[in-house]
Amino acid sequence: MAKSKLLEIYDKWHKFSFGNRLFSWFFSKQAPYFATIKPYVVDLRPGYCEVLIKKRKSVENHIGTVHVIAICNGLEMAMGAVSEASIPSHLRWIPKGMTLDYTAKAGSDIRCVANVDGKEWAPGDFLVPVTAFDENDVIVVEGHIKLWVSEKPAKKS
């Protein structure tokens, strides 16, 4: 399978000490609401993406924990990146829904993980498992984001 454009950019920039920071900024500009959480892409490869959200005042709720909507934003970013890095070139995707359980308070930095390693991409509904962990590896949010996967239209010549 040919490497996606997003994965090519990540692999190129990842080599530099500031590369992940630069890539995170670049990718968050693709959907400007991602920038609200100041995400940091820790790892991106076919089948796996990990995004870090630092706990700071701008992502906290009224009880001082990371707001679940900020976490959902990080999970959606991880899902989008892993989908772009993993989907075969003849297919395309669009989000269709999100089902999440809030399992614990998010009182620290949060790692948002999307993992489709070993899943077979095919047209139709496709569930991307997503999990958010605190700094002690406690799961604070888990579930899946449902995508609609379809064939890309044939290019006109």
N, C-alpha and C positions, 0 to 999 in steps of 0.2 A: 504494500500500500504506500502510495506517495505521501510525503509529509505535508500537512496542512500549512498554509501561509502563516497562521498564528504560531504554530509549533516551530517553524523555521525562524521566526523573529525571536521567540523565546530562547531557542538553542543558540542563536547568534549572540544575543545580549547577555545570556546567563553566564558566559565565560568571564565577564568582567566583574570586578568587585561590587560595582554599583548597578550591575545589569538587572538583577531582579527588581530593584527599586524603580529603575527606568521602565522596565517592562510593565510593572504594576501600574505605574502612572499612565503609560500608553494605553493599556487595556482598559483601565477605568474610564478613559475618555471615549471609548466606543459606546458606552451607555453611561451618560453623565451622572446618574444617580449612584453608580458604584463609587464615585469619588467621595460621597458623603461619609463613607466608612473608612476612608484612607487605607484601602486594602494593600496587603503585601503578598504577592504570589511567592510562596515558599518553594513549591515544586509543581511542575507541569510536564506530563508525558502522556503518551497514548494510554487511555484507561484511568488516569489518576490526576487530580489537581487538589492542591492544598493552598488555602488563602488564610492569612492571619489578619485578625482585627484586634488592634490594641485597645484595651480598656482605657477610655478617657472620657471626660465630661460630655463631649458632644455625642457619644453613643450610649450614654447611661439613661436609665429610666428614673422614676421618682424614688425608687428604693436603692439606687446606687449600683445596680447590676447592669450588664450590657443588655440593652433593649432587644427583645426578640425580633423586631422588624429589622434592626441592624444586622442581626445574625442571619435572618432570611436573605437579606441583601448579599451577604458574604457567601451563603450557600448557593444563591442564584449565580453569582459570579463564578464560583468554582464549577458549577454545572455547565455554564456557557463555555468556559475555557476547555474543560475536558471534552465537551461535545465537539467543539471545533477541532480539537487535537486528535479525536478518535474516529469520527464519522467517516465512512468511505466517501470518496470524492463524487460518486454518482448520486449521493443522497443529500438531503437538506433537513433541517429541523426547525421547529418553533415550539416554545413552551405552551402547554395546554392546561396545566394545573399544578398545585403544590399541596402535598399532604404531610404535615409535620406534627410531631408530638414534642412538647416542652417538658423535659424530664428532670431538670435540676436548675437551680439558680446559676446564672452566668456571672460570677463575681471576679473574673480575671480576664486576661487576654483570651481570645477565642480562635481556635483553629477550625476552619470550615473545609470539609473534605467531600469531594464528589468522586466516587469510584465506580467505573463501569468496566474494570478489568475483567476480561473473559466473557463479557456480554456480547451477543451477536446483534449487530445493527441490521434492521430490516424495516421496510415501510410499515406504518401503523403506529399504535401506541408503544412508547418506549419509556420505561421507568428508570430514572437515574437515582440511585441511592445516595443520600446526602446525610452527613453527620457533623455536628459541631461539638467540639471538645473544649473543656477548660484547661488551665495549665497543669492540672493533675490528671489529665486524660479521662475525666468524668464526662460522660455524654450529657450535654445540656439540651440539645435538640437533635432529633433524628426523624427521618422519613424519606420521602422521594419527591422528585419533580417529574411530572409527566410531560413527555414531549410528543408531538406529532411528527413522525418521520415520513418523508415522501421522496419519490424520485425527482431529481432535477429535470426540468423540461429540456428537451433536445435543443441544442443550439441551432439557430437558423443560419444557413450558409449563404 
